[in-house]
Amino acid sequence: MIKSLYIISPGGVPVYYYDPVSGTDKLADAILFSGLIVAIRNFLVEVDIGEPEQFTTKSSEVYLEATNCFAVVLIKEVGDGISPNIVKELISELTSEICKLLPDDQACNVIEEDEAEIIRGMADIILKKWELSHKI
């Protein structure tokens, strides 16, 4: 089961977050998590380990796809039966659709509110489609 999904700006601000489990607005948690993911990603790239794509904890799998202008992060439960390929396809579709709106520009550092609103709507539509077709 998907625990949460984030779309994060380069500075670590959550543009979109989805948490079907809690059902509550956890903006503070989303901000902290987004900042942490950006810090981990930047650290791994800076020390020349490379761009993280996935990591696992005891209870969760974290998938990450990033461009210069945003990152898509999906967290799911370990052993939930959802294929990593399905997760990667979902993240890839989200990334592809967002790239149509935000060019992959080295100078990108802020996502404007009108862009964020479009991204949120697009992400909701894509997630609902995937939930229905893949039962995630």
Long-range contacts (C-beta under 8 A, 24 or more apart in sequence): 1-76, 1-77, 1-80, 1-82, 1-136, 2-74, 2-75, 2-76, 2-82, 2-136, 3-60, 3-75, 3-76, 3-77, 4-33, 4-74, 4-75, 5-72, 5-73, 5-74, 5-75, 5-123, 5-127, 6-30, 6-33, 6-34, 6-37, 6-71, 6-72, 6-73, 6-74, 7-70, 7-71, 7-72, 7-73, 7-94, 7-98, 7-119, 7-123, 8-34, 8-37, 8-38, 8-70, 8-71, 8-72, 8-73, 9-69, 9-70, 9-109, 9-110, 9-111, 10-38, 10-68, 10-69, 10-70, 10-108, 10-109, 10-110, 11-38, 11-109, 11-110, 12-37, 12-38, 12-39, 13-111, 15-70, 15-111, 15-116, 15-119, 15-120, 16-116, 16-119, 16-120, 16-123, 18-123, 18-124, 18-127, 34-73, 37-62, 37-64, 37-71, 37-73, 38-71, 41-66, 41-71, 54-84, 61-87, 63-87, 63-88, 63-91, 64-91, 65-91, 65-92, 65-95, 67-95, 67-99, 67-102, 67-104, 68-104, 68-105, 68-106, 68-108, 69-102, 69-103, 69-104, 69-105, 69-108, 69-111, 70-98, 70-102, 70-111, 70-119, 72-98, 76-136, 82-134, 82-136, 86-134, 86-136, 90-126, 90-127, 90-130, 90-134, 90-136, 93-126, 93-130, 94-122, 94-123, 94-126, 97-122, 97-126, 98-122
